[in-house]
Amino acid sequence: MAPCGTSLAIPVFKQGNEMVKMRTSHIKIYRRAIGNFFARFEKPLLIVVGAVLLTVVLMNLEFNLLESSLYDFRMSKGSQPAPSQDIVLISLDDQTTKVLDEFSPLPLDQHARFLEKLEALSPKAVGYLVDMNRVNQAQPDLFRGEWGNRFVQSANRLEGRGIPVLLGTPFDVTGEVLPPYPLSSLSHAIAVIHKDGNVFSEDKVTRRALLKLYDKPTFHLDLARRLGLSPSNALPRGAYFESEVEAEYFFFRYHGSPASKPGQPSRYTRYSFSDVLLGKLPTDALNGKIVLIGSLTREDTGDFALTPYSKASFANPKLAIHATILDTILHDNGILRAPVWVNWVATFLASTFVIWSVFTYTPLVGVFNTLSAALLFLLAGQLLFSIEGIWVREGQPIIGIFLGYYLAVPYRLIREYKKRWDYQKKNELLMQVEELKTNFLSLVTHDLKTPVARIQGLAEVLLRKAAERLEQTDRETLHHIIASTDELNHFITSILELTKVESNRLQLFLESKDINQLIEKSIEGFRTQARAARIQINVQLDPLFPIKIDPSLISKVLNNLIDNALKYSPAGSQITVESHETGEWVEILVKDQGIGLSEVERTSLFTRFYRAKNDTTTQVTGTGLGLYLTKFFIEAHQGKVEVQSEAGRGSTFKILLPLQFDESKSTDFSSHFAASARDGHGAGLTTVTATPVSRSSDNSSVSKRSQRV
């Protein structure tokens, strides 16, 4: 009797094994499904994963130098809005210092007189951008006396007439540097030209402007609001907040180059400080204009800045840059930065396209697509920037395009090398199989010829010696045996010729021969067969000069074409054999009135072992090698074979042989057999060389030559 619990333990153990087997089976199924999935979608998965990884890496890197160069290119080369005609610049320039015999930025008395002269010209607003602290350093006594009061009184009179007067002040580490008293009582705001000194490209180029600092508007925004041309509760287009300095910035438009070249007018109308002071301006020159006054002397580098248009010293006056910042605010057409997600999407799409292009197209097309993608992306960015004022960062997408290409190309090369290696191994295996097959056929056919010949000989001997004693049915049986051995012998001979052609170097033994003699000899050999089939053979041979040919091979070609014409022609029809000389060729035509060929049959007609499949061909014995060898032998003679045929309308085979055989050329038929192999006919590789041999045309020489071929 079994111990307690044994009968239960065995089924439980078996059930556990079955569950383990089921889990293992399910795991194999899942693995197979996953493997099939990756095999099917390997290419799109690689493209998407590669583009995602490349995008993530690039978006976590900064390419400020490239980005700033692209920004400057778009700003300087693209179309920008025309500068406003309502802004006029008055420069305290070299002409002023020379006329007044003073040093820049002039003493306060000259500024007071200037402002009093300005009252009579009725401007719309006055923005005073001269650093009054520098003026104070030269002659501080003037500020505490008459001239300080006169400057303030003149400014107040302008304010009383509704003409805003705003002083621009510098900024240092302590904050805004206020103008000296009593000018500090006037309206003032920070007026600085921002340089990318420690941000973006760090090249000290002015691309953006300060709008608000510690929630207080700067000079340009304050002046625009005082004029009522900018809403007091809104910021210009493209403004963004920098939390580190608690300031509002925006990228402004330049409205053209701020530099004024010799002999060319500046973008904004500009007058000299001395012209106003000496009363040389027309009374309406500044009427209704926004006037900006600033210093501009070639002796002070602080009066100039670097811009996207020029990074040369003394090329871009700060006064003109102040004007273009104010112009951008007044027209609310600042540069709008695209959101970060746009940059992510653009980088991903650009990388995806390039990787897909490399994986899909040829290397040349891949290079073209890569360059085209980069150019199109740059062009699209230029149009958005110039027309809509939208700035899409192009650094990451452009680098993604080229980096994606250079990362995808090695991977594709590895895959191509692997495929080529696999193809090479398969080709070597196929060549080994082809060699084994050829050797096997050669051995088998050689071994078959002897027993077939013995069977045929014994049947003929039996028929000859015992014909009178045999019944009629027995004699017919012997005739069938002899006919069958003839067919088998013909098949074996064709196979032997094929193996010789594909496994050895075929040599043409050329002789000067009249092609008409070979035609007549071939036709004579088929007269009996033609009479038995009640088919008439017509001959139309033009007189021809002898040409260099291999008579043995050409005879085989002629015999094959005439034999095919007889096999596939109905009783009572005609076969016509013609020869002509046309240009540089000897043309041989074999025409029949047989079943003809369809378009599909004509396409595969000269391939190995091909036979048309219809009711007539199935009743006719054949190997499918005759026309294949025909084409090979004719092309070995540097000739051509053509066929014209329609189903039910007969066929015309045309052979073209050259009048002058070029003996210097060695005809390589490796590509011919390789093409046949690709078509699924398994041809081997053979090189055919033409070797002219002077030889008489007696039967013994022909026989020897046939044996060697």
Secondary structure, DSSP 4 states (H G I P E B T S, - for coil): -PPTTHHHHHHHHHHHHHHHHHHHHHHHHHHHHHHHHHHHSHHHHHHHHHHHHHHHHHHTS--HHHHHHHHHHHHHHS--PPPPTTEEEEEEEHHHHHHHT--TT--HHHHHHHHHHHHTT--SEEEE-S-HHHHHHH-THHHHSHHHHHHHHHHHHHHHTT--EEEEE-EETTEE-PPPTTGGGS-EEE------SSSTT-S-B--EEEEEETTEE-HHHHHHHHTTSS-TT---TT-EEETTTTEEEEEPP-SS-----TTS--SSEEEEHHHHHTT-S-TTSSTT-EEEEEEE-TT-GGGEEB-SS--STT-EEHHHHHHHHHHHHHHT-PBEEPPHHHHHHHHHHHHHHHHHHHHHS-HHHHHHHHHHHHHHHHHHHHHIIIII-EE---HHHHHHHHHHHHHHHHHHHHHHHHHHHHHHHHHHHHHHHHHHHHHHHHHHHHHHHHHHHHHHHHHHHHHHHHTTTS-HHHHHHHHHHHHHHHHHHHHHHHHHHHHHHHHS-EEEEEEEE-HHHHHHHHHHHTHHHHHHTT-EEEEEE-----EEE-HHHHHHHHHHHHHHHHHTS-TT-EEEEEEEEETTEEEEEEE--S----HHHHHTTTSTT----STTGGGS---S-HHHHHHHHHHHTT-EEEEEE-TTS-EEEEEEEESS--TT---B-HHHHHHHHHTTS-----BEEEEE-----SHHHHHHHHHH-
